Amino acid sequence: MAITQTGTKTAGNSTANSPVTERASEAAHHAVDSMAEKAATAEDSLRRTAASSKATIDQKQEELKMQMQSSYERSKQFAQENPLAAAGIAFAAGMLVSALLRRGN
């Protein structure tokens, strides 16, 4: 078997570029190109979805931070205005947690 300059093996008198080989090669190239286009489209779609999801998560996170800050401010204000009630609530919550922990053991 002889090797041509392009590295293709030839057998005897047959040519390296037979019509069947050419058609198979073109079909393979077409399939690869088609898959590459589909992969690029899918990647683009995934990137857009990920960017949109990140923006949504960032927005929700900011909303939760504001809610937590608001809740903290209201609790702090309540404790300052009603120190005895705040102490009573804290004591009752402590008793409840303590009772629950004792039951679990």
C-alpha positions as a Python dict, from the first residue, in 0.01 Angstrom:
ca = {
    (1, 'M'): (0, 0, 0),
    (2, 'A'): (134, 342, -93),
    (3, 'I'): (79, 660, 104),
    (4, 'T'): (-2, 981, -83),
    (5, 'Q'): (125, 1325, 15),
    (6, 'T'): (-190, 1395, 217),
    (7, 'G'): (-138, 1079, 420),
    (8, 'T'): (-424, 884, 258),
    (9, 'K'): (-352, 516, 193),
    (10, 'T'): (-425, 389, -157),
    (11, 'A'): (-454, 29, -260),
    (12, 'G'): (-321, -62, -602),
    (13, 'N'): (-488, 139, -882),
    (14, 'S'): (-787, 273, -678),
    (15, 'T'): (-790, 646, -619),
    (16, 'A'): (-808, 806, -274),
    (17, 'N'): (-1102, 1023, -379),
    (18, 'S'): (-1357, 777, -509),
    (19, 'P'): (-1717, 898, -550),
    (20, 'V'): (-1836, 685, -258),
    (21, 'T'): (-1562, 820, -31),
    (22, 'E'): (-1640, 1175, -138),
    (23, 'R'): (-2013, 1134, -66),
    (24, 'A'): (-1942, 974, 271),
    (25, 'S'): (-1696, 1250, 356),
    (26, 'E'): (-1944, 1523, 258),
    (27, 'A'): (-2220, 1357, 459),
    (28, 'A'): (-1993, 1331, 762),
    (29, 'H'): (-1888, 1697, 730),
    (30, 'H'): (-2252, 1801, 693),
    (31, 'A'): (-2348, 1601, 1005),
    (32, 'V'): (-2064, 1753, 1207),
    (33, 'D'): (-2152, 2105, 1091),
    (34, 'S'): (-2519, 2048, 1177),
    (35, 'M'): (-2433, 1920, 1524),
    (36, 'A'): (-2199, 2214, 1581),
    (37, 'E'): (-2477, 2460, 1492),
    (38, 'K'): (-2722, 2283, 1724),
    (39, 'A'): (-2465, 2276, 2006),
    (40, 'A'): (-2397, 2648, 1960),
    (41, 'T'): (-2769, 2725, 1971),
    (42, 'A'): (-2814, 2513, 2284),
    (43, 'E'): (-2514, 2677, 2453),
    (44, 'D'): (-2648, 3023, 2374),
    (45, 'S'): (-2988, 2929, 2515),
    (46, 'L'): (-2831, 2788, 2833),
    (47, 'R'): (-2619, 3099, 2881),
    (48, 'R'): (-2922, 3328, 2843),
    (49, 'T'): (-3125, 3115, 3085),
    (50, 'A'): (-2842, 3112, 3338),
    (51, 'A'): (-2802, 3490, 3316),
    (52, 'S'): (-3176, 3539, 3361),
    (53, 'S'): (-3183, 3300, 3657),
    (54, 'K'): (-2891, 3479, 3820),
    (55, 'A'): (-3068, 3814, 3783),
    (56, 'T'): (-3386, 3669, 3934),
    (57, 'I'): (-3195, 3512, 4225),
    (58, 'D'): (-3008, 3838, 4290),
    (59, 'Q'): (-3338, 4027, 4295),
    (60, 'K'): (-3500, 3776, 4535),
    (61, 'Q'): (-3194, 3786, 4758),
    (62, 'E'): (-3213, 4165, 4778),
    (63, 'E'): (-3586, 4147, 4860),
    (64, 'L'): (-3517, 3897, 5140),
    (65, 'K'): (-3241, 4118, 5281),
    (66, 'M'): (-3481, 4412, 5292),
    (67, 'Q'): (-3751, 4199, 5459),
    (68, 'M'): (-3505, 4071, 5719),
    (69, 'Q'): (-3383, 4424, 5788),
    (70, 'S'): (-3742, 4547, 5822),
    (71, 'S'): (-3830, 4259, 6054),
    (72, 'Y'): (-3521, 4327, 6265),
    (73, 'E'): (-3606, 4695, 6291),
    (74, 'R'): (-3966, 4618, 6397),
    (75, 'S'): (-3848, 4365, 6659),
    (76, 'K'): (-3594, 4611, 6793),
    (77, 'Q'): (-3857, 4886, 6811),
    (78, 'F'): (-4102, 4651, 6986),
    (79, 'A'): (-3836, 4550, 7241),
    (80, 'Q'): (-3752, 4914, 7311),
    (81, 'E'): (-4115, 5015, 7351),
    (82, 'N'): (-4221, 4703, 7549),
    (83, 'P'): (-3918, 4568, 7736),
    (84, 'L'): (-4121, 4360, 7983),
    (85, 'A'): (-4329, 4196, 7708),
    (86, 'A'): (-4013, 4128, 7505),
    (87, 'A'): (-3850, 3962, 7808),
    (88, 'G'): (-4163, 3752, 7865),
    (89, 'I'): (-4172, 3640, 7503),
    (90, 'A'): (-3802, 3550, 7514),
    (91, 'F'): (-3853, 3353, 7836),
    (92, 'A'): (-4153, 3165, 7692),
    (93, 'A'): (-3963, 3085, 7372),
    (94, 'G'): (-3669, 2957, 7575),
    (95, 'M'): (-3895, 2734, 7784),
    (96, 'L'): (-4058, 2595, 7469),
    (97, 'V'): (-3724, 2516, 7301),
    (98, 'S'): (-3595, 2361, 7623),
    (99, 'A'): (-3904, 2138, 7653),
    (100, 'L'): (-3873, 2029, 7291),
    (101, 'L'): (-3506, 1945, 7333),
    (102, 'R'): (-3577, 1739, 7645),
    (103, 'R'): (-3846, 1540, 7464),
    (104, 'G'): (-3606, 1458, 7179),
    (105, 'N'): (-3356, 1280, 7405),
}
